[in-house]
Every structure is written in C-alpha cells, then in structure tokens.
Amino acid sequence: MGGGLAGLATAVALGSADYRVTLLEARPFLGGRATSYPLNTADDNSTRIDNCQHILLRCCTNLIDFYRRLGVSNKIHFFDEFYWIEPGGRMSVMKKGILPAPLHFTESFARLKFLSLSDKFAIGNALLSVKYEYGKRADLDSITMLDWLREKKQTPRAIERFWRQVLVSAVNEELDRMAAAHGLQVFFFGFLAASDSYQMGVPTVPLSDLYSENAWAEYPEVKIMERRAVQKVVAENGAARRLDTNAGEVVADAYVVAVPFERVMAIVPDLELQLESFGHSPITGIHLWFDRAVTDLPHATLLDRTIQWMYNKDSGKQLQVVVSASRALTEMPREQVIQLALRELAEFFPIVKSAHLDHAHVVKEIRATFSAVPGLEQHRPMAATKISNVFLAGDWTRSGWPATMEGAVRSGYRAAEEVTKFFGEPQRFLRPDIS
C-alpha cells in the first residue's frame, strides 16, 4: 500500500525474490514525494517538473542499490565538487584531495574563502568529535544539533555558513529542532567515512522516469495498480484478512503499509500506534525559466540567504532553487516567493537582473518530511507490527536514517525482510552502511 520510495523498495526487493507482489497507489503516478508531473496536468506533453529537487550522496548505499535493481543507475550523475557562493558572487570549491579519508578535504577546506581561520579550526575540531562520538555517545538523540555545536564551541559563522547550510538541507529541519544524532550521522557518513561518500548524485531525467514501466520489466511478478486508494485493512484475531479499496476488496497473504504516518491509523486502526510525537517539516521548491542562461554552474549552495541551493536544470536557462525547513514561506503568497527568489538569486548571479523571467512555478510541500526532533527515535515503529501479517514501511519508521530517500528505501527493504521471515524463508535485502 503506497507507491512512494518505501513501497517501491519493498516491491522490488520482494519481486527480486520471486514473490508475487501487488502494489496499490492512490495517485496516477509513482514516487510519492520524490516524483515529477506535467506543469499542465491536462496536457501529458507539457513540461514535466520534479515536485522538488531530490539528490543523493554516495553514502546512500540502499538507494543506489534500489536504482541498480531498477536498471536506472546510469540516469544518476554524480558530482565531486561542491560550489559555495557568497552574496556578491565570491565562490569557494570543496572537493577531495590526495589525502585518504577522513583527511580528504584538507586541501580544499583550507582554501575555502567564506570561512575564517578560526571558523576552520573550530570546524576541524568538531569533525574530529563527530568521528569519535557518532554511534558511541548515548545522549545524541536527546539534545539538539545546536546544543552539540555550542558544546563544541563553534563560531557563529561556522554554525550558519557551514553546519546549518549542510544539515538543514540534508535533514530538512533547523539546528535548534534537529536531534544531534541525525546531524552527526550526516557528517559521519557523508563527509568522513570514505573519500567519495560526499559525492552528490542528481537524476538526469524527471524523477518519475526512474520508476517507469520499463524499469519494472525485469519484475513480472510485481503488479502495479495506480488510482487504487486503500481505505482500510480489515483484521480479525490478530491477522489481516483483506483490504477495502476504492475499487473493491483485495486479499493477500501479507500486507505492507507504506504510507505517511498521518494516514496509517485511518487505514489500520487496530495497530494502535502512538504517533502524537510526530510532526512535519516543509520544503519549498521554486522553478524559474529565463530567456537566457544565468549561470553555467551545475549546482551551488547559496550562503546567508533564504534560498539554500540552486540546481541548473537546462543549460542555465531553467533553475530550481530549494528552501528546506521552509516554515517562513508556507503562508507567503506565490508571487512573493518568486520575487524573493529572484531578488536573492541576483545577489549571486547578477545576470538575473537583466534576464527576463518567462515563467515560474512554486511547489510547497507542507508535509515534506517528519520533523527529526530530539526524543523521536524511540517512537519510530519497527517494520513488524502486532498484526502478524501486517508490516510497516516509510521514512518515518525506524530505518536508522532521517527522512531521506535513503531512509525510505531502507525501510522498504526492512519490511521486505520481515515479510520473508513471516513466510519462513528469511532473506536479506538491506545493504550495509558505507565504511
């Protein structure tokens, strides 16, 4: 139940083990929050856009495995340089050098222009602490990332320009709301574990193409049914007996519920999950089409402003800018959001001032991810449930990762493993973390 990444990962894992799988998705497309759609929904040939830019890092071992299973790995382009730009246009480049991990950034980090020597010294000491504290310190889920950074005596500029710039985008939450465990995890796996783990993968096609009919051709046992909304799982005597959907009943031997946390209890009220601690954090994506190229950079992180990242979608003429944890924009009118983006972009790319904006589109994902607050980890449920043949998947379950595409795929693989265990034929699908 659910055709987002968690449901798709469950299906491809079980399909690869020759289980007969039926996937039910309420909408007419797959991908959940990581999808694309035509700008003009009445015209299938109109320009397609991603609802928001989704990227991965080399450390996302299970997401990479998921793309491999679907045969679309060649549609992900990895970049080994990060571009940091200050208002006014001064740029710094971060990339690996000749030293082995975890010292592979030493040369480019020393040359970063947007940080002072004292900032870099503080960050270096804190990164050493990440290496020695992640996975070992017991209180990281009970304090915020900002608490941890202050404990490590980070300078205000280091917090704002380095830690916040990376983590708010990665975890989709502000530093004073984010559990420190998630922040340390991002830096441990993304920056320190291996010399290439930081490399950023960007899909070269619309997201929906990654889950197209062609991608599923290798899995004839997987049947995908779109526009099939699940209304309720009917359970008796500790086991699910059927699903009620908008098109009739569906009966199976095992059921995986891969829907957002706010919908679970309406579908399976017998689970009696305690979800009061869960909340949402929004993301805003702003798509801009210009009459000329305004940059030749493939992407950039933009410092000291509301917009955080820029992605070049079409030779510099089409940009997508992203604001994570975008609570300040949720009530802002669409036109004001566009004008804010144009005004700030012009501070980094002056040609924006003279370029003509042909059109723009704003996507506000109010329920983009769960809010990764301290203390939440203990409330994230496991894949197995009190109903013997009902299992959970979703980035909000206890995947071991925050609300990311990697976390969603991990949850799907975990659910698939529980299904095989239920049938007495346990199999492993989950890939180990990079090390």
N, C-alpha and C positions, 0 to 999 in steps of 0.2 A: 504494500500500500504506500504509494508515493514515488514519483519519478524524479526526485531530486538526486543529487550525487549519492546520498546514503542508500536509497532504494536501488539505483542503478548499479552501485558497487555490490550490493547483496545479490542482485540478479546475475551479474557477470561472474561472480565467484561461484555461485551455485550452478549456473549454466556451464561453467568450465568443468564442473564435477559431474555433469550429465544428469542433474536434477531437472525435472520439468517445472518450469517457473512461469507464473503469470504475474505480470506487473501491471497494476492499476494506477493510472494517473488522471486526476480530475481535469487537468487543463489539456489543450490540444497540442502541447509540446512538452519535451523533456528538459531536465536540467534544474528545475526548481528555481532557486535564486541565482544560479550560475547558468543563465540561458540567454538567448537572443530572440528577437522578434521583429517583424516589419514595422517601420515607423507608421505607415498607414495600414492598420490592421485589416482594412477592406481590400487591400491590394497585396497579394503574396509576392509580387515582383518589386515592391517598393524597397528602399534601402533598409537593410537589417542592422540593428544595433544590439550590442550586449546590454543587458539591464544595468550592469556596472562592470568596470574592468576587473577581471579576475586573473591573478597571477599565481605562480608557484615558485618555490625555490628547489634547488637540487636536493635539499634535505627532506623533501616531501616524498619519501620512498614509496608509500602506498598509492598516492595519487599518480605518480609516474608509472607504477605497476598497472593501475587501472587503465591509463591511456594505452599502455602496451597491450593489455588484453583486448582492447577495442581496436587495436591496429591504427591508432591515430597519433602515435608518438612523434611522427615526422611533421605534425602540424603544430608543434610547440617549438618556438625559437628561444634559445637561452642566450642571455647577455651576461658578459663577465665584467662589465663596467657600470658603476652607479654614478650618476651625474647629480651633484648637489649645486643648486643655484641660489644665490642671494638676490634680494631686491636690488636692481641696478645692473644685474646680469653677470656678476663675477661667478665663475664656475670652478668647482673642485671635482676631481675624479677619484673614485675609490675603486681599487681592483687589487687582485692578488699579485704578489711579487715573487721573488725567488726563494724566500724562506718557507719552511714547512709550517703547516698548521700547528699551533694556533697563532703563529707569528707572521702569517702570510700577508697581512695587511700593513705590516710595519712601515714599508717604504711609502706607500700612497697615503697612509694615515698621517705620517709626519709632514706631508706636503699639503694637507687639507687647509684651505685658506679661511674657511668660515669658523674655525676654532682657534683659540689662543693656545699658547704653550701650557698654561695652567689648566685649561679645559682638557687638553690631550693627556696630560699627566693624570688628572682625576679619572678620566675615562679608562685609561690603561689599567690603573689600579682596580677599578670596578670590574673590568673584564676578567682580570685575574680572579676576583672574588666569585664571578659567575662560574668560572671553571671549577672552583673548589666547593661551591655551595649548592649548585643546582643538583637536585636529587639526593642531597645529604642533609640539608637544613630543614628541620621539622616545621618551622613556623611560616614558611613562604606562602602558604595558602591562606594565612590569617592576617597578613599585612598587605598594604598596597605597594605597588611598584614605586610610587613616590616616597613612601616611608623608607623603602630599601635604598633608594638613591640618596636620600638625605642622610641615612645612616652611613653611606659610603662617601659622604662629603663631596657630592657632585656640585659643580658650579652651576649657577642659574642658566648660563649659556649652554653648558654641556647638556643639561636636562632638556632645555627647549629645542635646541638645534640638532642634537644627536639622538638621545634616548627617546624623546617624545616623537620625533619625526619618524623613527623606525617603528616604534611599538604601537602607536595609535593606529597606524595603517595595518599592522600585522594582526593585532588582536581586536581592533575596532572598539576600543574603549580608552578613556582618558587615564592618565597615570594615577590620578587620585581615586579612581574607581576600580582599577585593574589589580587583580591578585598578583603579587610579586612572582609567584610560581610560573605564571604564564610569560611574564616578561623575561625571566631568566631562561626559560625554555627556548624562546625565540633566539636569543643571543647564543645560547649554548649550541644549539643545532645549526642555526643559520650562519653564525659568524666564527665559531671556534672548532667545531667537530671535524671538519675537513676543509682543505684549501679551496674546494669548488662548491661547498654546500650553500654558499650565498648566491650563486648564480641564479638569475631571475628568468623564469620561463613565461613567455607571453604567447597565447594562442595566435596563430597567423590566420585563422578563419573565425567566423562567428561561432560563439560557444555552442550553439545548437548543432553545428556540423560535427562536433566531436561525438555526438550520440545519435547520429543519423541512422537510417535504415541500413545503409551499407556497413556501418560499424558493427551491427548486430548480426550480420550474415553468417558469421562463424558460430553462432549460438542458436541453432534451430530449435532447441528445447525451451528457449525463452520467448514467450508470447507477450507482446506489449499492447495494452489496451488503453488508449487515450480517451479523454472525455468520459471517464468512468469514475465517478465520485463515490468513495466509500462513506456510508452513513453510520454503520455500526457493526462491531464484531459481537456476535451472539455467543455467549459462553454458558456452559452448563457443567456442574460437577467438576470445576477446575480445568476445563478444556474448552477451546473454541470449537463451535460446531459449524458456523457459516458466517459469511459477510452479507450484509444488506447493502446494496449499491443503488445508484440512480437508474440502473438498467436490470435490476433483478438480483437474485441470490448468487453467490459464488461459494463453492465448497472446496476446501483443500485439506491436506494433512497437517500443514504447519503454516503459520501466518507471521509475516514480519511487518510491523507498523513503522513506517519510515516517513513520518510527517512531523511538522514543527511541534514543539512542546505545548503550544497553546491549543492545539487541536486534539491531542492524544486522548484526553479524558472524555471528550464528546464521542469519540469513536470506540474507546474501550473503557467504559466507566468502571468495570469490575477490577481494573488494575489498582485503583485507589492510590495513585502516585501522589506524593507530596511535592507539588510544584510551585508553592507560594513564593519561594525564594528566587524564582526565575524572572528576569526582566529582559527587555530588548535594548539594543543599541542600533541607531540608524546609520545608513550610508547614503550619501548623495553623489550621483554621477551626472556630470554636465557635458553634453555633447555639443561641439561647436564646429560649424562648417564655414570656412573662409573662402574668399575669391582668389587667394594666393597662399603660397607657403609662408608660414610664420616662424618655422624652426626646422632644422634638419636633425635635431636630436631624436632618438627613438623613444626616449622617456626621460623624466627628470623628477627629482624631489625638490619642491619649491619651499624655501625657508621663510619663516617669520610671517606667514600669511594664513588666511583661512584655507585656501586650496592647498593640498598637500602633495599631490602627484599629478604629473602630466604624462599622457600617453599619445604618441603620434600614430594615428590610425590610417593616414593616407598621404604620404609624402609631404607632411607639414600643413596640408590644407584642411584636414579634419583632426581635431584634438578631442580627447576625452580627459577631463580633469575630475579628480576624485577628492571628496571630503569624507573621511571616516569619523565615526562618533559625532555625526553632524547634527546634534540636537539644536544648535543655533539656527539651522537652516530649515527645520521641518515646518515651521509656520510662516516662513518668508515666502512672499509671492514669487511665482516662477520668474517673472521679468526681473525682479530684484536680484534673484540668484544669478541669472545670466549676466547682469550688469556688474555684479560683484566679481564674477569670474573674469570678465573682460578687463575690468579695471586692474585686477591683481596680475593677470597674465601679462599685461602691457609693461609691468614693472620688471618682468624677467625677459620678455621678448618684445622690444619696442616696436617692431613692425606691426604688432597687433593694433596699434593706434591708427595706422593708415589703411589697414586691411578692411575690407567690407565683410561683415558677418552675413552670410547668405541665409542661414537658419540655425536654430539651436533647439535642443531638447533636454529637459531636466528629468531625471529619474530619482525619486526619493523612496528609498527602501526603508520604511519606518521600522519594520521588523527584520532588519537585515541579519542580525546575529543575536545570540543571547549575550547579556552583559556579564563579562567574566569577573565578577566581584569577589572579594575575599570571602571564604567560607562556603562558596557554592559547590565546590568539588564533591563534598560529601553527599550532596543532594542529587547529583547526576546519576541516573539509574544505569544499571548494567543491562546487557542485551537480553539475558534470560529474565523472565517475569514469573509472578505467582501463578499465572495460567500456563499450564505445561507446554502447550504448543503455540504460544504467542511470544514473539521476540521483538525487541526494540532496536531501531537504528536511527541515526540522526546526529548532527554535530553537537547537539546538546546532551547526548548520552555520555557515559564515561568512556570516552575514546582515548584518553591520555593526552589529548591536544585541545587547544582552544577552538573557537568556532571558525574553522577554516575549511577549505576544500579537502585538505589532508585529513582533518578530523572527521569530516563526513564520510570519506571513503574508509577510513579506519573503522568507523562504527558499522558500516555495511559489511566489511569483512568479518568483524567480530560477530555480528548477527548471523552471518552465513556459517561461521564455525559452530555456533550454538545449534543451528538447525541440523548440521551433520551429526553433532553429538546426540541430539534428540532422536535421530534415526539409527543410532548405534553404529555410525560409521564416521567417527570424528576425523576431520581434516583441518589443515592449517592453511589459511589464506593471508593472514597478516604478515607483512614484511617488517623486519626489524628496523629500528631507527638507525640512521647513519652513525658511524662511529669512527 
